[in-house]
Amino acid sequence: MNSNKTIHKALFLDRDGVINADYNYVHKISNFDFIDGIFELVRAANKKSYKVFVVTNQAGIGRGYYTEQEFLELTKCIEEKFAEENCEITKTYYSPNHPEHGIGEYKKECPDRKPNPGMILRAKAEFDLNLNDSILIGDRETDIQAAQNAGIRQKILFNQQNSEITTIADLVIKDLHEAIELL
């Protein structure tokens, strides 16, 4: 065993519905509205030595609504905006596939598509992450299931609605500022 190997904690964020308002298949910066508190949350995570990852299903690529290149260009703009706000996204992982509605090469089951844990497990391997010290914030139960399937310690459901919800999440929050205290 290499005793010099550092194991990092991570904050995993779903994109649509956590980082930005979910207007269904957002793929243009002109339609990208950041959710209140996201920059403060990522800045606080960075200060507490969390690596921050975006893990996002992007079935809009697979359905032919936009291209992978358009997604990557938007991702670059998003990461630049975080940098302008003095915070950093370590890496964005995405799954463009959909098992039923995908077109061509994108119509398939995929270990990365949430609720599968593939994106999280790839980040773990690539960045030497300790998932037991990590947190995931998602706005859908599939996000929470992916976190559970990967072994993430704390699973937080971000739900801005005032409705009761059934979830396997450890906590439900209505405001991203609430998550800062949990880091």
C-alpha positions in Angstrom: 0.0 0.0 0.0 1.3 3.5 -0.9 1.0 5.6 2.2 1.6 8.8 0.2 -1.6 8.4 -1.7 -4.2 11.1 -0.7 -7.8 10.2 -0.6 -10.1 13.1 -1.3 -13.7 13.9 -0.3 -16.1 15.0 -3.0 -19.2 17.0 -3.6 -21.2 15.5 -6.5 -23.8 17.8 -8.1 -26.5 17.0 -10.6 -26.6 19.7 -13.2 -30.2 20.4 -14.4 -32.3 21.3 -11.3 -29.3 21.8 -8.9 -26.8 24.0 -10.7 -29.3 25.5 -13.1 -33.1 25.8 -13.5 -34.4 22.7 -15.3 -36.2 23.9 -18.4 -36.0 20.5 -20.1 -32.9 19.8 -22.2 -31.1 23.0 -21.5 -28.2 23.2 -24.0 -27.7 26.9 -24.7 -26.0 29.4 -22.4 -28.9 31.9 -23.2 -31.3 29.4 -21.5 -29.0 28.7 -18.6 -30.1 30.2 -15.3 -27.9 29.4 -12.3 -29.8 28.5 -9.1 -29.4 30.8 -6.2 -26.7 29.7 -3.8 -24.8 27.4 -6.2 -21.7 29.6 -6.3 -21.6 30.0 -2.5 -22.0 26.2 -2.1 -19.2 25.3 -4.5 -16.9 28.0 -3.0 -17.5 26.7 0.5 -16.8 23.1 -0.7 -13.6 24.2 -2.3 -12.5 26.0 0.9 -13.1 22.7 2.8 -11.0 20.7 0.3 -13.9 19.0 -1.4 -13.3 18.1 -5.1 -16.5 19.1 -6.9 -18.0 17.1 -9.7 -21.0 17.4 -11.9 -22.7 14.1 -12.7 -25.4 14.6 -15.3 -27.7 12.5 -17.5 -27.9 14.2 -20.9 -30.4 12.2 -22.8 -31.0 15.3 -25.0 -27.8 14.3 -26.8 -29.1 10.7 -27.3 -32.5 11.9 -28.4 -31.0 14.2 -31.0 -32.1 17.5 -29.4 -28.5 18.8 -29.3 -25.0 17.5 -30.1 -22.3 16.4 -27.8 -20.2 19.3 -29.1 -23.0 21.8 -28.1 -23.1 20.2 -24.6 -19.3 20.4 -24.3 -19.3 24.1 -25.3 -22.0 24.9 -22.7 -20.0 22.9 -20.1 -17.0 25.1 -20.8 -19.0 28.2 -20.4 -20.4 26.9 -17.1 -17.0 26.0 -15.8 -15.7 29.5 -16.8 -18.6 31.1 -14.9 -17.6 29.2 -11.8 -14.0 30.3 -12.2 -15.2 34.0 -12.5 -17.1 33.4 -9.2 -13.9 32.2 -7.5 -14.9 28.5 -7.3 -14.0 25.4 -9.2 -15.7 22.4 -10.7 -13.1 19.7 -10.8 -14.7 17.8 -13.7 -18.0 17.2 -15.4 -19.2 13.6 -16.2 -22.2 13.0 -18.4 -24.2 10.2 -19.9 -25.6 10.9 -23.3 -27.4 7.6 -23.6 -31.0 6.6 -23.2 -32.1 2.9 -23.3 -35.5 3.6 -24.9 -35.5 7.0 -26.6 -31.9 7.2 -27.7 -31.1 7.4 -31.4 -28.5 5.2 -33.1 -25.4 4.6 -31.0 -27.0 6.4 -28.1 -29.9 3.9 -27.7 -28.4 1.6 -25.1 -28.2 0.8 -21.4 -25.2 2.5 -19.9 -23.4 2.0 -16.5 -23.1 5.8 -16.3 -26.8 6.7 -16.7 -28.2 7.4 -13.3 -29.5 5.6 -11.2 -26.5 3.6 -12.2 -23.3 4.7 -10.3 -20.9 4.7 -13.3 -20.1 8.4 -13.3 -19.5 8.5 -9.6 -17.3 5.4 -9.7 -15.2 6.8 -12.6 -14.6 9.9 -10.6 -13.7 7.8 -7.6 -11.1 5.9 -9.6 -9.7 8.9 -11.4 -9.4 11.2 -8.4 -8.8 8.8 -5.5 -12.0 9.7 -3.7 -13.4 8.4 -0.4 -17.1 8.1 -1.1 -17.8 7.6 2.6 -16.7 11.2 3.2 -18.5 12.5 0.1 -21.9 14.1 -0.5 -24.3 14.1 -3.5 -26.9 16.7 -4.1 -29.5 15.9 -6.7 -33.1 16.9 -7.5 -34.4 13.5 -8.6 -34.7 10.2 -7.0 -32.4 8.7 -9.7 -29.6 11.0 -8.4 -30.1 9.7 -4.9 -30.2 6.1 -6.1 -26.9 6.6 -8.0 -25.3 7.9 -4.8 -26.6 5.0 -2.8 -25.5 2.5 -5.5 -22.0 4.1 -5.4 -21.7 4.1 -1.6 -21.8 7.8 -1.0 -22.3 8.7 2.7 -24.6 11.6 2.5 -27.4 11.9 -0.1 -29.3 15.2 -0.3 -32.4 15.8 -2.3 -32.8 19.4 -3.4 -36.5 20.1 -3.7 -37.7 23.7 -4.0 -41.3 22.7 -4.0 -43.4 22.7 -0.8 -44.7 19.2 -1.5 -44.1 16.1 0.6 -41.8 13.7 -1.2 -40.9 10.0 -0.7 -37.2 9.5 -1.0 -34.3 7.4 0.2 -32.2 10.6 0.6 -30.7 11.4 4.0 -32.0 14.9 3.9 -34.3 17.1 1.8 -33.4 20.8 1.4 -35.3 23.6 -0.3 -32.4 26.1 -0.5 -28.8 25.3 -1.5 -27.5 27.6 1.3 -28.7 24.8 3.7 -26.2 22.4 2.2 -23.2 24.7 3.1 -23.7 23.8 6.7 -23.4 20.1 5.9 -19.9 20.3 4.4 
